């Protein structure tokens, strides 16, 4: 069974972002797109509907949708939110990434 993990800190930040945008229902769409400085980049956006073939994950009432093709690259990934003096934002800990770029939003598998 494929798995995605979202930390409680990331769930709280996702909930805040949805509230700011007035988003109700739906969930977070995680995916992989071709492009970026390492070959693949993460897709991360609000989506109003779950698609029929999506993998559905739920974390403290936040739904996460992942399409089957992206699941190949994201299985076992953990989405976190990190804050430091130099960087604040979502961080992808992906065991399938063999290389990632400095910005953390692009990788190769």
Helices and strands as residue ranges (DSSP letters): E 4-6, H 8-21, E 27-34, E 40-47, E 55-59, E 62-66, H 68-74, E 77-83, E 88-93, E 99-100, E 106-108
